[in-house]
Amino acid sequence: MIADILLVDDNCIQATTRKAILARAGGNVAVACDGGQALAMLDQAGMLRPVGLVVTDHLMPGMNGPEFVARLRARFPDLPVVVLSGLAEAEDEYSDLDVIFRVKPFPPDELLALVRSFLTQPIGRTA
């Protein structure tokens, strides 16, 4: 059974599109509009099923990607994270946070393949 995916993105259009793409990977997809909401959802007992993967944007209001992932790691150190960003240089901000970093635009088929491969066979994560 493929685990659930938590998508964190403050852009409603991108979140809706990515949710549809990620759902094709076979899991249920929950969407949070920012890092604070995502952390609150993860803390809720029985959110869906246990979340097996977080896919997050880098630039978000209130709490940016690196801050969100750092807080996430403090609570859920082994939860896999994929970061999507339009800024290639942002990858350095995740150097010690054990994430998979991809630069947008990231083609839907590649995102789907990445998520499927990750959920079915964990791959080595790099910053």
C-alpha positions as CSV (number, residue, x, y, z in Angstrom):
1,M,0.0,0.0,0.0
2,I,1.5,3.3,-1.0
3,A,1.6,5.8,1.9
4,D,-0.1,9.2,1.8
5,I,1.6,12.3,0.5
6,L,1.5,15.7,2.1
7,L,1.9,18.5,-0.4
8,V,2.9,22.0,0.9
9,D,2.4,24.9,-1.5
10,D,1.0,28.4,-1.0
11,N,0.0,28.7,-4.7
12,C,-3.5,27.3,-5.1
13,I,-3.1,26.6,-8.9
14,Q,0.2,24.8,-8.5
15,A,-1.1,22.9,-5.5
16,T,-4.2,21.7,-7.3
17,T,-2.1,20.7,-10.4
18,R,0.5,18.9,-8.3
19,K,-2.1,17.2,-6.2
20,A,-3.6,15.7,-9.3
21,I,-0.2,14.5,-10.5
22,L,0.8,13.1,-7.1
23,A,-2.6,11.3,-6.8
24,R,-1.6,9.3,-9.9
25,A,1.2,7.8,-7.8
26,G,-1.5,5.9,-6.0
27,G,-1.6,7.5,-2.6
28,N,-4.0,10.0,-1.0
29,V,-2.7,13.5,-1.2
30,A,-3.4,16.1,1.5
31,V,-2.6,19.8,0.8
32,A,-1.3,22.4,3.2
33,C,-1.0,26.1,2.2
34,D,2.0,26.7,4.4
35,G,4.6,25.1,6.7
36,G,2.6,25.9,9.9
37,Q,-0.5,24.2,8.5
38,A,1.5,21.3,7.4
39,L,3.1,20.7,10.8
40,A,-0.3,21.0,12.4
41,M,-1.8,18.4,10.0
42,L,1.1,16.0,10.7
43,D,0.5,16.4,14.5
44,Q,-3.2,15.5,14.2
45,A,-3.8,11.9,15.1
46,G,-5.3,9.9,12.2
47,M,-4.8,12.7,9.6
48,L,-5.4,10.2,6.8
49,R,-3.1,7.3,7.1
50,P,0.5,7.8,8.2
51,V,2.2,10.3,5.8
52,G,5.0,8.6,3.9
53,L,6.3,11.6,1.9
54,V,6.2,15.4,2.0
55,V,6.5,17.4,-1.2
56,T,7.1,21.1,-0.4
57,D,7.7,24.4,-2.2
58,H,10.8,26.4,-1.2
59,L,9.4,30.0,-1.1
60,M,6.3,30.3,1.1
61,P,5.0,33.1,3.3
62,G,5.5,33.0,7.0
63,M,7.9,30.0,7.0
64,N,10.1,29.2,4.1
65,G,11.1,25.8,3.0
66,P,14.3,25.4,5.0
67,E,12.6,26.6,8.2
68,F,9.7,24.2,7.6
69,V,11.9,21.3,6.9
70,A,14.1,22.0,9.9
71,R,11.0,22.0,12.1
72,L,9.7,18.9,10.4
73,R,13.0,17.1,11.0
74,A,12.8,18.0,14.7
75,R,9.5,16.2,15.0
76,F,9.7,13.6,12.2
77,P,13.4,13.0,11.5
78,D,12.9,10.1,9.1
79,L,10.0,11.4,7.1
80,P,11.1,11.7,3.4
81,V,11.0,15.2,1.9
82,V,11.1,16.4,-1.7
83,V,11.7,20.1,-2.2
84,L,10.7,21.9,-5.4
85,S,12.1,25.3,-6.2
86,G,12.5,27.7,-9.1
87,L,15.8,28.8,-7.5
88,A,18.6,26.3,-8.2
89,E,20.9,28.1,-5.7
90,A,18.3,27.4,-2.9
91,E,19.6,23.8,-2.8
92,D,22.5,25.0,-0.5
93,E,19.9,26.0,2.2
94,Y,19.0,22.3,2.6
95,S,22.5,20.9,2.9
96,D,22.0,19.3,6.3
97,L,18.3,18.6,6.1
98,D,18.3,15.3,4.2
99,V,16.0,16.2,1.3
100,I,15.6,15.5,-2.4
101,F,15.9,18.9,-4.2
102,R,14.5,19.5,-7.7
103,V,14.4,22.7,-9.7
104,K,11.1,23.8,-11.2
105,P,9.8,23.7,-13.7
106,F,9.8,20.0,-13.0
107,P,7.9,18.0,-15.7
108,P,4.8,16.2,-14.3
109,D,6.0,12.8,-15.6
110,E,9.3,13.2,-13.8
111,L,7.6,14.2,-10.6
112,L,5.3,11.2,-10.8
113,A,8.3,8.9,-11.5
114,L,10.2,10.3,-8.6
115,V,7.4,9.9,-6.2
116,R,6.5,6.4,-7.4
117,S,10.1,5.3,-7.2
118,F,10.6,6.8,-3.8
119,L,7.4,5.3,-2.3
120,T,8.0,1.9,-3.7
121,Q,11.8,1.8,-3.2
122,P,13.4,4.4,-1.1
123,I,16.3,6.1,-2.9
124,G,19.3,7.9,-1.4
125,R,18.4,11.4,-0.5
126,T,20.8,14.2,-1.1
127,A,20.8,17.9,-0.3
